[in-house]
Amino acid sequence: MDQRIRELIGAQEGVLARRQLTALGVSWDHVHHHVVAGRWAVRTPRVVSTFTGALTIEQRRWVAVLHAGPRSMLGGLTAGARHGLIGWERPEVTVLVDDELSFEPVAGVRFFRSRRPFHLLLSPKAGIPSCRLESALLLWAGYDAALRPAHGVLAAAAQQRLTTPALLRESLDGLKPLRRAAGFRRLLGDLDGGTHSGAERDVAAMCRSFGMPLPDRQVVRLDAGGRRRWTDCEWPLPGGRVLVLEVDGSFHMEVSHWAADKRRARRIAAPDRIVVGATAVELRHEPAEVARDLIALGVRGRLPRSAA
């Protein structure tokens, strides 16, 4: 076997595009011979593998990108996973492709078309072509995701130290126009200054909108184990009880953080103290829903008929 083909097989996990083989002087008849002999396998009309077993995750990604052609790269959450994003993996492979490319669909692969300059999106990372982390997540958040995961994935990438709010903001500027850009800018500002600083503003705005008294902030409480805790928001209720609102600023439920938050809420609860939670995304985009629940629990306020 030609050394160049051996190197390509090693670099691409044993997955090859027919166009690559043709460029190296390998005829389709030669490929067919290997397939019939049971040494190679046809993975798509445009891609073969030099083995016949099941594909790994990385090999599935190679198949998807090679099938789409030279002006394609991993995008969306698939690109995020390749850059190290944890907790947002999806079984479907997302490939970012040039809007003018034409090819057959592939099961388990979603092709996202874009007219944006590919040389600006392509990551310099070696190996399988992949979109830069910031651009991949912003495009997914802007056009593919529902509102909460759209904000959640950007916060998660920053919290996992894969990027920074400054880098995300720079990429956001380069992707103009981008759906939901204004909301993303505000989120990145919150991440820069601490998510709870933004949540504090949103709680105050909710209270003004629905005639609710401003809560007491950062009240010191002793939990069931005698440890000092600071609560996010507290409202005194009729009869001497207290309603505590804990704001989850992480946007995305990391299992370890989620468990710690739940444990903390249990331990600051008491017979005269009700503890409830809300996410920062809810406070920003669904304040009427949060206010309705707080008012139902006894906080003084008013709701418009549409939120009742």
N, C-alpha and C positions, 0 to 999 in steps of 0.2 A: 504494500500500500504506500502511496506517495506520502512523504514526510509532512507535506503541507496539510493533507487530509487528516493524518494522525494528530497533528497539532490542533486542527479545528475540532476534531472529535473530543479531545481533552478539554479544550476551552469551553465547549458548549454542552458538556455533560452527555455527549453521545447523540445529540440531536442536531440534524442538519437540514438546511433548506435545499430543495432540488436546484434552485438557482445557484447556490454556492457550489454544489457538486459539478454543475454544468460549467461554471467558470473555471473549475480545476481540471476540466477535461474528462469528467466521469459521465458517461452516457446514461440515458434513462434505461436502456437495455441492461446495462451493468447493474444499476440499482434494482431492476426487476429480478435479475438473477439472484441477488442476495436475499431479496424478499421471499422468492419462491423456495429458496434453499433453507428458509427459516432462520437466517442469521440476522436480517434486518426486519423492521416493521414499518408499515405506512401509518403515520399518525394523522395526517390530513392530506388533501390532494397536493399540498405544497411542501410537506415536511415528512422526513423519515427519521428513524432512529437506528443506530447500529446495534441495537439489542431488542429483544422481544418481550421483556418483562414489563411490570407495571411502572408507571412514571412516578418519580418523586415530585414534590412540590416545585422544586427548582426546574426540573425537566418540563413540567407542565407549562411553566412560565416561558421557557425557551421555545416550546412548540407554538405558543400563542404569538409571541413576538416575531418569530421567523415566518410563521404563516402570513402575518399581515404585511411583511415586506420591510425593506431597509428604512423607510420613514415611519418607524413605529417604535414604541417603548412602553415599558410597564407604567401604568398610571394609577391614580386613585389609591385605595387602601392597599392594593397589591404593591405599589411602589413604596407606600408607607411601611409595610411589613419588611420589605427588602432593606429599607434604611434603618430598621430596628424598632419600629413602633410595636408595642406590645398591647394586647387586649382588643385590637380592632381587626383581627384577621377575618377574612371571608373565604369560603371555598371557591367562589368564582374568581377567575383571573381577569383583571381589568387591563386593557391595552389601549394606550393613547395612539391614535393614528391620524395621518394626514387626511384632510377632508376629501381629497381627490382619489385616494386609493380605492381599489375595487377588489374584493376577494370573497370567498365563500364563508358563511358563518361556521363557527366551531362550538360544539357543545361545551359548556362550562367556561366559556370565554365571553366577556363583554367588551366590545370595541367602542371606545369613546372618541368621536371625531372632533378635530379641532383645526382651526385655520391659523392658530398662533405659530410664530416662528419656532420650529423645532430645535434649532441650535441654541435658543435661549432657555428651552425647557429641559434639554438633555443633561443629565447628571454626568460629571466627569468620572464618577466611580467606575472602576474596571468591572468587566463581566457583562452580564446581560444588560442591554440598553434599558435605562430606567429614567423616569422623570425626576427632576430635583424634588426633594421632599416637600419643600414649602409650596411649590407650584402644584404638585400632585394633590396635596391635601386641600389647598384653596380651591382648586377646580372641582374636586369632589364635593367639598362643602358648599360651593356656590351653585352647583347644578344637579348633583345626584342625591344629596342627603336631605333628610328632614331637618327641621330647624335645630332641635336639641343636639343630635349627633353632629351637625355641621359645626356648632360652637364647641362641642365636646372634643372633637378630634384635634382641633387647633390647640385647645388648652392641654390636652394629653401630650401632644408632641413637645410642647414647651416644658411641661412638668417632668417629662421623662428625659429632659436635657438633650433632645435630639436637634433642637433648634432654639431660637430665641424670639421674643416678640418683635425685636428690631429686624431680624431676618425675614420674618413673616410679613412685616409691614413693607419691607423693601420689595418682596415678591408681589405683594398685593398691588403696589404701585405699578409694577411691570405688567400686570395682567389686566389692566384697564381695557374695556369695561368688564366688571365682574359682578354678577348677581350677589346681593347681600353684602357688598363691600362696606357700606356704612356701619352695619352691625358688627362686622369683623373688626373694623378699626376701633370701635368702642371696646370690644372684647380685649383686643391687644393692649389698649390703654389700661384696662383693669389688670391684666396680667403683669404689666410693667409696674403698676403701683400697688399690687396686691389685690387679689380678686375681691376680698371682703370690703375694700374701700369702695368698689363699684356697687357691691350689694347694699352697702349702707345707704348710698344715694337712691337705689331702687326701692328700698324699704320706705324711705322718707317720701318718695314720689307716690308710692302706693297709698300711704297713709293720707297724704293730701288729696288724692283723687277720690278716696272713698270715705272721707270724713272720720278716719280713725286717729286716735291719739298716737303721738310718737312713742315708741317703746323706750324702756330703760335699756341702755346698752352696756355690754361687758360687765354684767353683775357677777360678783364673786359668790360662788356656791361651794359648799362642801359636798362631795359625792358620797355614796354609800360606804366607801372605804376611807373617808376622812380626807381625801385629796382635794386641794383647791382647784376649782374649775371656773372659767369665765363664760357665761352664756352670751349668745349673740343678741337676742331681743327678748324682752319680757314685758307683758302687759298684766296689770292687776285686774282681776275679775271680781264680779259681785260675790259676796260671801267669803271673801278672804283668800280665794284661790289665785294662782298665778299661771298664766299661759306663757310657755317658753317656745320661741321659734329658733331653731338651729338651721343656719344656712350652709348648705353644701356648696362650696365654691369650686370643687374639683371638676364639675361638669360630667366627668366620666367615672363610673363606679369601678375603681381599682379594688380588687377583692380585699386586700389587706386594710386599705383605708376605710372601705365600707364597713368592715367588721369592727374596726376601732370606733368609728362614729356611732354605730349601733350600741356598742358596749357603753360608750360615754353617755348616750341618751338614757339608757336604762338606769345608770348609776346616779344621774342628777334628777331623775323623776322622784316624786314623793306623793303622798296622799293628797296634798294641797297644791301640787305642782304638775301641770300637764305639759309634756314635752312633745312637740311636733317638728317636722322638718320640711324644708323646701330647697330646691336647687336655685342657684343664681340665675339660670336660664329661665325658670318659671317666674321669678320675680321681675325679670326684665321684659319677657314677652307675653306672660300670662298673669299679670298682677291681679286681674279680676278674679281668677280662679283661686289664687292664694288668699285674697281678701275675703272672698265668700266663705272659705273654710274657717278662717280666723274669726269672722263675725259669728258663724254658726257655733263656735266654741265659747262665745261670750264677749269678745272684744267689741266695744261700741263702734258703730260705723254705719254706712249706708251703701247700698249697691244699686246701680241702674237696673232697670227691668231686664235688660238683655243678659245680665250676669247672674240674675236671681235663679 
